[in-house]
Amino acid sequence: MRRPTFDLDVLRTFVTGVEFNSFARAADRLGRSTSAVSAQLKKLEEQIGTPVLARSGRGLALTPTGESLLSHARRLLELNDSIFQSLHEQQTAGTVRLGLQEDFAEHFLSDILRRFVKTYPRVKLEVRIARNAELLALIDSDGLDLALAWDTGQPSPHATRLGETQMHWIGARDMPPLPADSPLPLILFDAPCVLRSAATQALDEAHIPWRIALTSPSVAGIWAAVAAGLGVTLRTRIGLPSHLALMSGLPAVPTLGYVLHRGGKDLTPATRQLAGLIQANLEEQVFGFTPMK
């Protein structure tokens, strides 16, 4: 027995009519005449060999066969639409400009790129690694489409707070204890820096003297100076080298938020996909990350 091949357009008409509880409304929605819709339903029932609809007052009711068909038809249409979307995305070209803090770039940029390129192989990615102030300036001047940055509390009309993670005092594992009368040596970024401000504020509020022992323009430079025993730093656990340790006995510090900034223009599908990958990677890979509810 030759099995019939179902027409997806007919199945879409059937599903739409059931969802609207009216095939007249389905015809209008799909841009077909009511007679064309009736012909499609007749063809469908002939293929199956049994009715799929039963009249129920002024509404529609499904027969048991119709209920089973509805479930299968929805899955087929979902698969069809997914295939089309996937093939369409693979043909999408253009450029997406992404800005990241160095912390994020070193920790999970490669995984983001790998996932993104699988979906949008023809889209060019331009990645800018910079500090918060520069990233926000580029967003404001339309120099970036997306930027993942620390939450500085600076208002932005196109920003989403994704979550937060704990800040920690970090030092060398073999760092000798400081003399009681010595100020705490700090390894920090140059100002302005949200972690630098948090560190000095926490120490000031605890009446602990401090001094800047070294500043570095890069996270790698900070880790190297801390490993050399030049002082302690305040960072998150993102990319924390195994030879460094969390320090105890220093003031408690708050959590630090992650904000995804976007340019003012509407996001392309590729840019939206990239934004979703960024959030997913934060939740999967960042130790202690707490997503926003």
C-alpha positions as CSV (number, residue, x, y, z in Angstrom):
1,M,0.0,0.0,0.0
2,R,1.4,3.3,-1.0
3,R,1.5,5.8,1.9
4,P,0.2,9.3,1.2
5,T,2.5,12.3,1.6
6,F,0.9,15.0,3.7
7,D,1.0,18.5,2.3
8,L,2.4,20.9,4.9
9,D,0.3,23.7,3.6
10,V,-2.8,21.6,4.3
11,L,-1.5,20.7,7.8
12,R,-0.9,24.4,8.5
13,T,-4.4,25.2,7.5
14,F,-5.7,22.5,9.7
15,V,-3.7,23.6,12.7
16,T,-4.5,27.3,12.2
17,G,-8.2,26.6,11.9
18,V,-8.2,24.6,15.2
19,E,-6.3,27.3,17.0
20,F,-8.7,30.0,15.8
21,N,-11.7,27.7,16.3
22,S,-12.8,28.9,12.9
23,F,-11.6,27.9,9.4
24,A,-13.1,31.1,8.0
25,R,-10.7,33.1,10.2
26,A,-7.9,30.7,9.3
27,A,-8.6,31.3,5.6
28,D,-8.3,35.1,6.2
29,R,-5.1,34.7,8.2
30,L,-3.5,32.4,5.5
31,G,-4.7,34.5,2.6
32,R,-6.9,31.8,1.1
33,S,-10.5,31.6,0.1
34,T,-12.9,29.7,2.3
35,S,-13.6,27.3,-0.6
36,A,-9.9,26.6,-0.9
37,V,-9.6,25.8,2.8
38,S,-12.7,23.5,2.5
39,A,-11.0,21.7,-0.4
40,Q,-7.8,21.3,1.6
41,L,-9.7,19.8,4.6
42,K,-11.6,17.4,2.3
43,K,-8.3,16.3,0.7
44,L,-6.8,15.7,4.2
45,E,-9.7,13.5,5.4
46,E,-9.6,11.6,2.1
47,Q,-5.9,10.9,2.7
48,I,-6.5,9.7,6.2
49,G,-9.6,7.8,5.4
50,T,-11.6,9.1,8.4
51,P,-13.1,12.5,9.6
52,V,-10.8,14.7,11.7
53,L,-13.5,17.3,12.6
54,A,-16.9,16.9,14.3
55,R,-19.4,19.7,14.5
56,S,-20.1,20.9,18.1
57,G,-22.7,23.6,18.2
58,R,-21.3,26.7,16.7
59,G,-17.7,25.7,17.3
60,L,-15.3,23.0,16.2
61,A,-14.5,19.7,17.8
62,L,-11.8,17.2,16.9
63,T,-12.4,13.5,16.5
64,P,-9.9,11.2,18.2
65,T,-8.1,11.0,14.9
66,G,-8.2,14.7,14.6
67,E,-6.6,15.1,18.1
68,S,-3.8,12.8,17.1
69,L,-3.3,14.5,13.8
70,L,-3.1,17.9,15.5
71,S,-0.3,16.8,17.7
72,H,1.7,15.3,14.8
73,A,1.0,18.2,12.5
74,R,2.3,20.7,15.0
75,R,5.5,18.8,15.4
76,L,5.9,18.5,11.6
77,L,5.3,22.3,11.1
78,E,7.7,23.1,13.9
79,L,10.4,20.9,12.3
80,N,9.7,22.5,8.9
81,D,10.0,26.0,10.3
82,S,13.2,25.1,12.2
83,I,14.8,23.7,9.1
84,F,13.9,26.8,7.1
85,Q,15.2,29.1,9.9
86,S,18.4,27.2,10.2
87,L,19.1,27.3,6.4
88,H,18.1,31.0,6.2
89,E,20.5,31.9,9.1
90,Q,23.4,30.1,7.4
91,Q,22.9,32.3,4.4
92,T,22.8,35.5,6.5
93,A,25.8,37.8,6.0
94,G,26.9,41.0,7.6
95,T,29.0,42.1,10.6
96,V,28.4,41.9,14.3
97,R,30.6,44.1,16.5
98,L,31.2,42.8,20.0
99,G,33.0,44.5,22.9
100,L,34.2,42.6,25.9
101,Q,36.2,43.1,29.1
102,E,39.5,41.3,29.1
103,D,38.2,39.0,31.9
104,F,35.4,37.7,29.8
105,A,37.4,37.5,26.6
106,E,40.1,35.2,28.1
107,H,37.5,33.0,29.9
108,F,34.9,32.1,27.4
109,L,35.3,34.0,24.1
110,S,36.4,30.9,22.2
111,D,33.3,29.0,23.2
112,I,31.0,31.9,22.1
113,L,32.8,32.2,18.8
114,R,32.6,28.4,18.1
115,R,28.8,28.3,18.8
116,F,28.1,31.5,16.9
117,V,30.0,30.5,13.7
118,K,28.1,27.2,13.6
119,T,24.8,29.1,13.2
120,Y,26.0,32.1,11.2
121,P,29.1,31.0,9.2
122,R,28.9,33.9,6.8
123,V,28.6,36.7,9.5
124,K,31.9,38.5,10.2
125,L,32.6,39.1,13.9
126,E,34.6,42.1,15.0
127,V,35.7,41.8,18.6
128,R,37.1,44.7,20.7
129,I,38.7,43.9,24.0
130,A,38.6,47.1,26.2
131,R,37.8,48.4,29.6
132,N,34.4,49.6,30.8
133,A,34.7,53.3,30.0
134,E,35.9,52.6,26.4
135,L,33.2,50.0,25.8
136,L,30.4,52.3,26.9
137,A,31.8,55.1,24.8
138,L,31.8,52.9,21.8
139,I,28.2,51.8,22.4
140,D,27.1,55.4,22.7
141,S,28.9,56.4,19.4
142,D,27.5,53.4,17.5
143,G,30.9,51.7,17.4
144,L,29.6,48.4,18.8
145,D,26.5,46.4,18.5
146,L,26.9,44.6,21.8
147,A,29.2,45.1,24.8
148,L,29.5,42.9,28.0
149,A,30.8,45.0,30.8
150,W,30.7,45.4,34.6
151,D,27.8,47.2,36.1
152,T,29.0,50.6,37.2
153,G,25.6,52.0,38.0
154,Q,25.7,54.3,35.0
155,P,22.3,54.4,33.4
156,S,21.9,53.2,29.8
157,P,18.7,53.1,27.7
158,H,19.8,49.9,26.0
159,A,21.3,47.7,28.7
160,T,20.2,44.5,30.4
161,R,21.6,43.4,33.7
162,L,22.3,39.7,33.3
163,G,23.4,38.7,36.8
164,E,26.1,39.1,39.3
165,T,29.1,37.4,40.9
166,Q,31.1,37.8,44.1
167,M,34.2,39.9,44.3
168,H,37.2,38.5,46.2
169,W,40.5,39.7,47.7
170,I,43.2,37.7,45.9
171,G,46.9,37.2,46.7
172,A,49.8,34.8,46.2
173,R,49.5,31.5,48.1
174,D,52.9,32.1,49.7
175,M,52.5,35.8,50.4
176,P,54.1,36.6,53.7
177,P,52.0,38.4,56.4
178,L,52.4,42.2,56.4
179,P,53.8,44.0,59.4
180,A,51.0,45.4,61.5
181,D,51.9,49.1,60.8
182,S,52.3,48.6,57.0
183,P,49.6,49.8,54.5
184,L,48.1,47.1,52.4
185,P,49.8,47.0,49.0
186,L,47.2,46.9,46.1
187,I,47.6,45.7,42.5
188,L,44.9,47.5,40.5
189,F,43.9,48.9,37.2
190,D,44.3,52.7,36.6
191,A,41.3,54.8,37.5
192,P,38.5,54.8,36.6
193,C,37.8,51.2,37.5
194,V,34.8,49.8,39.3
195,L,36.9,47.1,41.1
196,R,39.5,49.7,42.1
197,S,36.8,51.9,43.6
198,A,35.2,49.0,45.5
199,A,38.6,48.0,46.9
200,T,39.6,51.4,48.2
201,Q,36.2,52.1,49.5
202,A,36.0,48.9,51.5
203,L,39.4,49.5,53.0
204,D,38.6,53.1,53.9
205,E,35.4,52.1,55.6
206,A,37.3,49.5,57.6
207,H,40.0,52.0,58.5
208,I,42.7,49.8,56.9
209,P,45.6,51.8,55.4
210,W,46.5,51.0,51.9
211,R,48.8,52.0,49.1
212,I,48.9,51.4,45.3
213,A,51.9,49.1,44.8
214,L,51.4,48.6,41.0
215,T,48.9,49.5,38.3
216,S,48.5,47.5,35.1
217,P,46.5,48.0,31.9
218,S,45.7,44.3,31.6
219,V,44.3,41.5,33.8
220,A,47.4,39.4,32.9
221,G,49.6,42.1,34.3
222,I,47.6,42.1,37.5
223,W,47.8,38.4,37.9
224,A,51.6,38.4,37.3
225,A,52.2,41.2,39.9
226,V,50.0,39.4,42.5
227,A,51.9,36.1,41.8
228,A,55.2,37.9,42.4
229,G,54.0,38.9,45.9
230,L,53.8,42.6,45.2
231,G,50.4,42.9,46.7
232,V,46.8,41.9,46.7
233,T,44.0,42.7,44.2
234,L,40.2,42.7,44.2
235,R,38.7,40.7,41.3
236,T,36.1,38.1,40.6
237,R,37.0,34.4,40.2
238,I,36.8,34.7,36.4
239,G,40.1,33.4,35.0
240,L,41.6,33.1,38.5
241,P,45.0,31.4,38.1
242,S,45.4,28.2,40.2
243,H,48.6,29.5,41.8
244,L,46.7,32.4,43.4
245,A,44.4,32.2,46.4
246,L,41.4,34.0,47.9
247,M,42.5,36.1,50.9
248,S,40.8,36.1,54.3
249,G,40.9,38.7,57.0
250,L,40.0,41.6,54.7
251,P,36.8,43.6,54.5
252,A,33.7,42.1,53.0
253,V,32.9,43.3,49.5
254,P,29.6,43.2,47.6
255,T,28.7,41.4,44.4
256,L,29.5,42.8,41.0
257,G,26.9,42.9,38.2
258,Y,27.2,42.0,34.5
259,V,25.5,44.3,32.0
260,L,25.0,43.6,28.3
261,H,24.8,46.9,26.4
262,R,23.5,47.1,22.9
263,G,23.5,49.8,20.3
264,G,20.4,51.9,19.8
265,K,19.4,50.4,16.5
266,D,17.3,47.2,16.2
267,L,19.2,44.0,16.7
268,T,19.7,41.7,13.7
269,P,18.9,38.0,14.2
270,A,22.6,37.3,14.3
271,T,23.2,39.9,17.0
272,R,20.3,38.5,19.1
273,Q,21.8,35.0,18.8
274,L,25.1,36.3,20.0
275,A,23.5,38.1,23.0
276,G,21.8,34.8,23.9
277,L,25.1,32.9,23.7
278,I,26.7,35.4,26.0
279,Q,24.1,35.0,28.7
280,A,24.2,31.2,28.3
281,N,28.0,31.2,28.7
282,L,27.8,33.3,31.9
283,E,25.4,30.9,33.4
284,E,27.4,27.8,32.4
285,Q,31.0,28.8,33.0
286,V,31.2,31.6,35.6
287,F,31.7,30.3,39.1
288,G,29.3,31.8,41.5
289,F,27.3,33.6,38.8
290,T,23.7,34.4,39.9
291,P,21.4,35.2,37.0
292,M,18.7,37.9,37.2
293,K,15.3,36.5,38.0
